[in-house]
Amino acid sequence: MLTEKVHIAVPTAFFEDESLNIQGTISHIRDLYKQGVKSVLVSGSTGEQHSLSLQEKIEIINGLELEEELISNMEIIFGVASIRQKQAEELADKIRHTKISGIMLGYPPYVIPTQEEALVYTKTIINLSNKPTILYNNPKRTGFDLSEKSIIQLSKLDLVVGIKDAGNKGKVERIKKELHNNNLYFYAGGEVDLEERVSHGYNRLSSIAGNVSPTEISEWFEKIHMKQKVSTQESEKVANIMEQVYQGNAIVNLKQIINRKGIPIGICRSPIGNI
């Protein structure tokens, strides 16, 4: 089970030649851990997952496994997705034999599988990883939209604990009415329109802005979720954080802010950040 209400979707570090910088990635996770962050998503929703080769993802996992304090004391969730199911299967099997806490299972971009094909893909990878799983539905980026029927069917699997970006208000409400698993968590991807999404039934957060202000973002989300009053001062602070992160390209902004702290998160892989 994944117990943390908020996890931080961390960017992947790259050197100036765009090659993978595993220690830079781990340095950022270690800094978040020192700030009290209890859960991170690696190789996930910062838009870099599909730029990573299978071998690079395995190298990141190997690096994480050497960080005994982090992997023993944090919920580390690893993003699993590939345009080829065989590669996703190999990654899932690798994760099965690690202390990684769970996976976020994304769908292949561009190829647009049928719902039936997506169900086979999902069940195969979950069985291989044998880890608590958050389904990641992101039609804007992948072109594929996991249907209400498919989500409800997959929610019956013991290892499926949540879904990220299930859909609009109507879709979420209809799914909740039909759910057999009342413990299925609904994760909001990022902080944009967060209050509205919480009002529609989202009850967990896959945070982007938490990379730079984890305490402020977590406390803000908790108040929204618990329907507590957010003070004017807190609202202004969060608005400032949001402007820093989301004005322009969020991943480029994050890396600039993290680099300024002296943590070598590096650059993005072009065309992102090539201006």
Sequence and secondary structure as in RCSB ss.txt:
>XXXX:A:sequence
MLTEKVHIAVPTAFFEDESLNIQGTISHIRDLYKQGVKSVLVSGSTGEQHSLSLQEKIEIINGLELEEELISNME
IIFGVASIRQKQAEELADKIRHTKISGIMLGYPPYVIPTQEEALVYTKTIINLSNKPTILYNNPKRTGFDLSEKS
IIQLSKLDLVVGIKDAGNKGKVERIKKELHNNNLYFYAGGEVDLEERVSHGYNRLSSIAGNVSPTEISEWFEKIH
MKQKVSTQESEKVANIMEQVYQGNAIVNLKQIINRKGIPIGICRSPIGNI
>XXXX:A:secstr
    SEEEE    B TTS B HHHHHHHHHHHHHTT  EEEESSTTTTGGGS HHHHHHHHHHHHT HHHHHHSE
EEEEE  SSHHHHHHHHHHHHTS   EEEEE  TTT   HHHHHHHHHHHHHHH S EEEE  HHHHS    HHH
HHHHTTSTTEEEEES  SHHHHHHHHHH S TT EEEEESSTTHHHHHHTT  EEEESGGGT HHHHHHHHHHHH
TT    HHHHHHHHHHHHHHHSS HHHHHHHHHHHTT   B   TTTT  
